[in-house]
Amino acid sequence: MTRPNLKVETGALVTRIEIERGRAVAVQFRDSTGQMRRVSANQEIILCGGAYNSPQLLQLSGIGSADELRGFGIDPVHGLPGVGMNLQDHPSVAMVLNATRDVTLTNSLRLDRAGLSALHWLINRGGMIADMPVTANGFIKTRPELERPDAQCLFQPTMIGAQTWFPGWRRPKADVVAMACVLLRPSQGQAAYPLQRALHRE
């Protein structure tokens, strides 16, 4: 944050990337006061808005299916039909179960032991920290007729909010084991949600 060539704007909403002759040259955004602003780029613009906002911003900037963009009153600047398509759900169901300390990482998270584990990793690139937080994975078929697994189960011998502890400083978190089961591929018939249906202009 102290770099002279870095400025961070919080509470801002990017509304459009300006494209000239096939090159991204500027970003338009609404700042935290509600004022529209524009920042030009001498070298490059990096778009990193996640699975929803990245394609949405491309579409707002005129990159996507030309016919659908015109339907929203957006002038296409680059026809790319795949933008905003094939978004699929990737649901995950988490389970947290009480356990005994013998099978959890609670003892290993005591501050002095965690410090030694960190030192071991720095020297040998191994040990407990190299395996954290997920210590085991399993791939399963939810139906026997499937050719390959369609679900993944991730196991961890602690909770997501686990933290270091030490007597007289901080109490340890509860002794639990946790597992998350994730759907890898939606089955056919579960329609992918085209992002442009939620396209909006600020």
VENNOR-V630188 format. One record per residue. N is the residue number from 0. RES is the residue in one small letter. SS is DSSP state (a for helix, b for strand, c for the rest). D_LAST is the distance of its C-alpha to the last C-alpha in Angstrom with 2 decimals. Layout:
# VENNOR-V630188
N,RES,SS,D_LAST / N,RES,SS,D_LAST
This chain:
# VENNOR-V630188
0,m,c,29.53 / 1,t,c,32.31 / 2,r,c,31.93 / 3,p,c,31.65 / 4,n,c,29.30 / 5,l,c,26.71 / 6,k,c,23.87 / 7,v,c,21.58 / 8,e,c,18.28 / 9,t,c,17.52 / 10,g,c,14.67 / 11,a,c,12.25 / 12,l,b,9.06 / 13,v,b,9.42 / 14,t,b,6.81 / 15,r,b,9.80 / 16,i,b,13.57 / 17,e,b,15.61 / 18,i,b,18.63 / 19,e,b,21.81 / 20,r,c,24.96 / 21,g,c,23.96 / 22,r,b,23.18 / 23,a,b,20.13 / 24,v,b,20.50 / 25,a,b,17.52 / 26,v,b,14.34 / 27,q,b,11.39 / 28,f,b,9.89 / 29,r,b,9.11 / 30,d,c,12.52 / 31,s,c,14.05 / 32,t,c,14.59 / 33,g,c,11.06 / 34,q,c,12.16 / 35,m,b,10.66 / 36,r,b,13.40 / 37,r,b,14.95 / 38,v,b,17.70 / 39,s,b,20.10 / 40,a,c,22.31 / 41,n,c,26.02 / 42,q,c,26.81 / 43,e,c,24.22 / 44,i,c,20.78 / 45,i,c,21.01 / 46,l,c,18.22 / 47,c,c,18.91 / 48,g,c,16.18 / 49,g,a,18.50 / 50,a,a,19.04 / 51,y,a,15.61 / 52,n,a,13.15 / 53,s,a,15.38 / 54,p,a,15.48 / 55,q,a,11.84 / 56,l,a,11.14 / 57,l,a,14.15 / 58,q,a,12.95 / 59,l,a,9.66 / 60,s,c,12.34 / 61,g,c,14.67 / 62,i,b,17.00 / 63,g,b,18.15 / 64,s,c,19.92 / 65,a,a,19.97 / 66,d,a,20.58 / 67,e,a,17.81 / 68,l,a,15.22 / 69,r,a,16.63 / 70,g,a,16.31 / 71,f,c,12.51 / 72,g,c,12.92 / 73,i,c,12.61 / 74,d,c,15.77 / 75,p,c,17.66 / 76,v,c,19.13 / 77,h,b,21.04 / 78,g,b,22.16 / 79,l,c,22.32 / 80,p,c,22.58 / 81,g,c,22.93 / 82,v,c,19.44 / 83,g,c,17.91 / 84,m,c,21.30 / 85,n,c,24.11 / 86,l,b,22.31 / 87,q,c,25.19 / 88,d,c,25.86 / 89,h,c,28.00 / 90,p,c,29.19 / 91,s,b,31.56 / 92,v,b,34.02 / 93,a,b,35.53 / 94,m,b,39.00 / 95,v,b,40.65 / 96,l,b,44.41 / 97,n,b,46.91 / 98,a,c,49.45 / 99,t,c,52.37 / 100,r,a,52.03 / 101,d,a,54.28 / 102,v,a,51.54 / 103,t,c,48.49 / 104,l,c,47.46 / 105,t,c,47.99 / 106,n,a,51.23 / 107,s,a,49.74 / 108,l,a,46.90 / 109,r,b,49.40 / 110,l,a,48.57 / 111,d,a,51.75 / 112,r,a,51.63 / 113,a,a,47.97 / 114,g,a,48.84 / 115,l,a,51.68 / 116,s,a,49.46 / 117,a,a,46.99 / 118,l,a,49.97 / 119,h,a,51.25 / 120,w,a,47.95 / 121,l,a,47.87 / 122,i,a,51.42 / 123,n,a,51.64 / 124,r,c,48.07 / 125,g,c,49.18 / 126,g,c,49.78 / 127,m,a,47.71 / 128,i,a,44.61 / 129,a,a,44.45 / 130,d,a,44.11 / 131,m,c,41.61 / 132,p,c,39.72 / 133,v,c,40.29 / 134,t,c,44.02 / 135,a,b,44.32 / 136,n,b,42.44 / 137,g,b,43.59 / 138,f,b,42.48 / 139,i,b,43.51 / 140,k,c,43.49 / 141,t,c,42.29 / 142,r,c,44.43 / 143,p,c,47.74 / 144,e,c,47.15 / 145,l,c,44.29 / 146,e,c,45.27 / 147,r,c,43.43 / 148,p,c,41.87 / 149,d,c,38.47 / 150,a,b,38.08 / 151,q,b,38.42 / 152,c,b,39.81 / 153,l,b,39.41 / 154,f,b,41.94 / 155,q,b,42.07 / 156,p,c,44.88 / 157,t,c,42.71 / 158,m,c,39.47 / 159,i,c,36.02 / 160,g,c,36.35 / 161,a,c,39.86 / 162,q,c,40.91 / 163,t,c,44.07 / 164,w,b,46.62 / 165,f,b,50.03 / 166,p,c,52.63 / 167,g,c,52.39 / 168,w,c,48.90 / 169,r,b,46.57 / 170,r,c,47.35 / 171,p,c,46.46 / 172,k,c,43.86 / 173,a,c,45.18 / 174,d,c,47.04 / 175,v,b,44.96 / 176,v,b,44.29 / 177,a,b,40.95 / 178,m,b,39.94 / 179,a,b,36.72 / 180,c,b,36.93 / 181,v,b,34.15 / 182,l,b,33.65 / 183,l,c,33.74 / 184,r,c,33.13 / 185,p,c,31.87 / 186,s,c,34.59 / 187,q,c,34.36 / 188,g,c,33.03 / 189,q,c,30.23 / 190,a,c,27.44 / 191,a,c,24.93 / 192,y,b,21.41 / 193,p,c,19.43 / 194,l,a,16.13 / 195,q,a,14.46 / 196,r,a,15.15 / 197,a,a,12.40 / 198,l,c,9.99 / 199,h,c,6.55 / 200,r,c,3.77 / 201,e,c,0.00
